[in-house]
Amino acid sequence: MKKYLLFLIITFIVFGAQAQIDTIARSFSTTITAYDLKDNLTYIASPSTEGRETGTPGLVRAAEYIASKFGLIGIQQMGGTGTYYQSYKYIRSKSRDVTLFDSLQRYEYLKDFYVQADVRNGLVYKKQVVFMGYGIDAPGFNDYANDTNLTDKIVVLFNDEPYHKGKSLITGNISHSDWYHNTTLKLNRISKYKPAAVIFIDDAFYGKSNEIKRNLVNDATPMLVQSIYEVSFPILYTNLTVASKLLGTDSMKLSRIAKKTTKKHKPIHFASKNRFSIELDRISSVPTSDNVIGYVEGSDLKDEFVVISAHYDHLGMHKGKIYYGADDDGSGTAALIEIAEAFAIAKSAGNGPRRSILFCAFSGEEKGLLGSNFYVSNPRVPLEKTVLDLNIDMIGRVDSTYSALQNPNYVYPIGSTKHSSELKQLLEKCNDDYTKLKLDFKFDVEDKNKFYSRSDHYNFAKNGVPVIFFFTGLHADYHKSTDTIEKINFEKMETIARLVFQVAWKTANQTERLKLDIK
Ligand SMILES: [Zn+2]
């Protein structure tokens, strides 16, 4: 009998305390309201921010708005910085003349090939084209093992790595090796031979070319200054079809090499009889942009951080039209501010989180995830201490699938199954307990749209930090001047922002940090 009583008391203490914490979480999440979200977005997606293109005064005004909001609601600046801004430099360039040609044909810049912003100017005249496989030098797979004559040649190679039945031949499993899309590593290896130029066959360029092309709207893809290649020759990117023509082979042959590898696949190289010329004449500039970053300090576990992120940049103005980006990603930015406020209120009421919460408004996302890329290589808190990134990008609209179902109350969580088996359960529990949205996992990690690699969380995920990307899908106004505020569903945004708050709250307050149990 006594034992039973003790059991009851313990049960009450344990579950009673848990219920109390849950009630607290619910009460602070209700400070996130449709009204306040609209208030934030009314400025962020207004004519005065001129579409928030990275590198423009409109973006600076949006940054000032976020920073002043952070100040008002009591978000702290990172120790010793004295500012919410994290500045970074990137390189941008415009072409005067960029051509790839031989006596018979001329390839079209942006359609047939592209270059990055730091490309070296110059003329490469009538140089022989050679195929160099994957350009990999790894144990068991060495493209450079046999007489490698690359000097003064135009070297064509794949930028990924060889696979057999979904497994990398380099790692022997489904994980990518260090060579996968690592152009820096490949260029460093090749530059010893002093080639005339290097042309990467970029699967992204033919696979999901729109993604690359939207980064090329204003010419070459901008790059962070820290990522500039230390080489003296031109670097181009092209697709399989153009690469085959340059090499004078049929594209089937190249694609067989690329896709139909066997377990014992050996490096394949060949020299073509073709000679091509490349002319590059570009003007470059090195502008600065800012991420806006602040935090709410935790209590007993304050050295560990939960990151909440959203990008505040968009596409700017084109042909006199403002691209408002109310959904992309005004919605995420407005939500970020509201979630930050909810945590700040919780803390000032004496119920702050155990772990610290870092709020990151990134710029440069539309230019190729520049701001978050800079952040992960210059993190304000060590990435090993970063337990989770919850990234919010486009949560204000209802896509055609759910319009047809007449159900606006859904979200596509992406990435939760990648690093930690606990995370998806935690997300589902928060949603069951509070927000009761339809969680639709159809765009999770393995999806042909590759949404998983298309927003800032990807830079965290690549560095082993668990992520969830909150997204409500594409719509007819995506990346158009018609992505405007009056089309935003603020009730829906409120519910999703509250869900993000709950997931952050739970992750920040549980005793054990999320386990990284998925390899
Ligand atoms: Zn976006």
Boltz pocket constraint, residues with backbone or C-beta under 6 A from the ligand:
constraints:
  - pocket:
      binder: B
      contacts: [[A, 311], [A, 328], [A, 329], [A, 365], [A, 393], [A, 394], [A, 454], [A, 455]]
      max_distance: 6.0
